[in-house]
């Protein structure tokens, strides 16, 4: 009888025999062609030694794993484009149709499948600028010089005095004369708009100088508005933080939550402004078809925009802060309706910066 065959196997030997097939499978998988970086290869970005598909120092993909042909480059580009599109669509869906869900995902660390808050805001801001350029409105963040001088903004008097000194109108024909002519032309600052033939020559010269400056100012203001709109984010973050303090829902991550909430809300607010503009244009078109007069001013637009923003933010705050309905609604009102004051302050900042840059 062979004693060695009947000798019991100790526990360590059993573990080795069980683990051996698994370890061998792992080694075979890792040593498949193209899986491991060739010995001695360096990271193309930081020159660290690379073992595996990615550099452990900077995260760059190993050189032998990067596309080396035109077809491989195109295939990789299409894959990344589709991945970016899916992340964007996934983020927009959560942001628009599940208020607060995207904020919660970001705060909980689920970020790789979604577009970051600032990046998402920048994308929507570009789309909003294109929308305004095509439709001509809303001009919430991009008011022309004519409106700075005539729309009863807090800085109206200062703006009129500075612009009057800048255009240096002929003696006896100040800025008011140019604005009166401009008002008679319904605010049209294009070169195609012509004044009546009986208009005195000094008035025409004042109008010409005003229009020349207005063109330069409006171009500068248009460029500035695309970046100055970011100022709303820290201001809104302060309102979110203050609202949470009043409601007694401050937590350790409240600072980060306020910034993320403010960024996401400002992104949605741009969408709501564009939607309100489309709705108001539709309502005005229907009123025109039925022979009714269109409402004057921007009251309907403001009511639609701020009303929808209040409803959205109430749902978002309730989901993010897990608060009661009364507290959510109160916090949303505290954040949304001060936007009217913030917009006027933003308009003043826009005027002063654009004026300085056009001197």
LINZIMO-V657416 format. One record per pair of residues at least 12 apart in sequence whose ideal C-beta (glycine too) atoms are under 7 Angstrom apart, sorted by the first residue. I is the first residue (numbers start at 0). J is the second residue. D is the distance in Angstrom with one decimal. If there is no record, write none. Layout:
I_J_D, I_J_D
//
This chain:
35_50_7.0, 35_51_6.8, 36_49_4.7, 36_50_5.8, 36_51_6.3, 36_61_4.6, 36_63_6.4, 37_63_6.5, 40_61_6.6, 40_62_6.6, 40_63_6.9, 42_54_3.9, 42_56_6.6, 42_57_6.5, 42_59_5.4, 43_59_6.4, 43_62_4.9, 44_57_5.3, 44_59_4.0, 45_57_4.7, 49_61_5.1, 52_64_5.4, 86_112_6.3, 86_113_6.0, 86_114_5.3, 87_114_5.5, 87_122_6.9, 89_112_6.3, 89_113_6.2, 90_113_4.5, 90_114_4.4, 90_119_5.6, 94_263_6.0, 94_266_6.5, 94_267_6.2, 95_267_6.7, 95_270_6.7, 98_311_5.4, 98_314_4.0, 98_315_3.8, 98_318_6.3, 99_314_6.7, 99_315_3.9, 99_318_3.2, 99_319_4.4, 100_318_6.5, 101_113_6.4, 101_263_6.1, 102_259_5.3, 102_260_5.5, 102_263_5.4, 102_315_7.0, 102_319_5.1, 103_318_6.7, 103_319_6.0, 105_259_5.6, 106_252_6.4, 106_255_6.9, 106_256_5.9, 106_259_6.4, 116_259_5.3, 116_262_3.9, 116_263_5.8, 117_262_6.1, 119_266_5.7, 120_262_5.4, 120_265_6.1, 120_266_4.6, 123_266_4.9, 123_269_5.3, 123_270_6.6, 124_225_6.8, 124_228_6.3, 124_269_6.3, 127_269_4.4, 127_273_6.1, 128_225_5.6, 130_273_5.1, 134_276_6.5, 136_276_5.3, 137_272_5.3, 137_276_4.8, 137_300_6.6, 139_272_5.8, 139_342_6.4, 140_224_4.8, 140_228_5.0, 140_345_6.9, 141_220_6.4, 141_221_5.9, 141_224_4.2, 142_346_5.9, 143_213_6.9, 143_217_4.7, 143_220_7.0, 144_213_4.4, 144_216_4.5, 144_217_6.0, 145_181_6.3, 145_186_5.1, 145_188_6.3, 145_213_6.7, 147_350_4.9, 148_162_6.5, 148_178_6.2, 149_178_6.4, 152_343_6.2, 152_346_5.7, 152_347_6.7, 153_343_6.1, 153_347_6.1, 154_347_4.4, 154_350_5.9, 158_350_5.7, 159_174_5.8, 161_354_6.2, 162_174_5.9, 162_212_6.9, 165_212_6.3, 166_208_4.3, 166_209_5.5, 166_212_5.3, 168_205_4.0, 168_208_6.3, 169_201_4.2, 169_204_5.4, 169_205_6.0, 171_201_6.4, 172_201_4.4, 172_202_5.4, 172_205_4.4, 174_209_6.9, 176_202_5.3, 176_205_5.3, 177_205_4.4, 177_206_4.8, 177_209_3.9, 180_194_5.6, 180_198_6.8, 180_202_6.1, 180_206_4.9, 181_206_6.9, 181_209_7.0, 188_210_5.4, 188_213_5.0, 194_206_6.2, 215_357_5.1, 216_353_5.7, 216_357_5.3, 219_353_4.6, 219_356_5.2, 219_357_5.3, 220_349_5.9, 220_353_4.4, 223_349_6.0, 223_352_5.8, 223_353_5.7, 224_349_6.4, 227_345_6.8, 227_348_6.6, 227_349_5.9, 230_345_6.5, 231_265_5.4, 231_341_6.5, 231_345_7.0, 232_261_5.1, 232_262_5.4, 232_265_5.6, 234_341_5.7, 235_261_3.8, 235_264_6.4, 235_265_6.2, 235_334_6.5, 236_257_4.4, 236_258_4.8, 236_261_4.0, 238_333_6.3, 238_334_4.6, 238_337_6.4, 239_257_4.0, 239_260_5.1, 239_261_5.6, 239_334_6.2, 240_253_6.3, 240_254_6.9, 240_257_4.4, 242_330_3.9, 242_333_4.7, 242_334_6.0, 243_320_6.7, 246_322_6.2, 246_326_4.8, 246_330_5.8, 248_320_4.9, 248_322_5.8, 256_319_6.7, 260_319_6.3, 264_312_6.0, 264_315_6.9, 267_311_6.0, 268_308_5.7, 271_304_5.7, 271_307_5.1, 271_308_5.5, 272_304_5.5, 275_300_5.5, 275_303_4.2, 275_304_4.2, 275_307_7.0, 276_300_6.8, 278_303_5.9, 279_299_5.6, 279_300_4.9, 279_303_6.6, 305_335_5.7, 305_336_6.5, 305_338_6.9, 308_335_4.9, 309_331_5.1, 309_332_6.3, 309_335_4.8, 312_331_3.8, 312_334_6.1, 312_335_5.9, 313_327_4.8, 313_328_4.9, 313_331_4.3, 316_330_5.0, 316_331_5.8
//
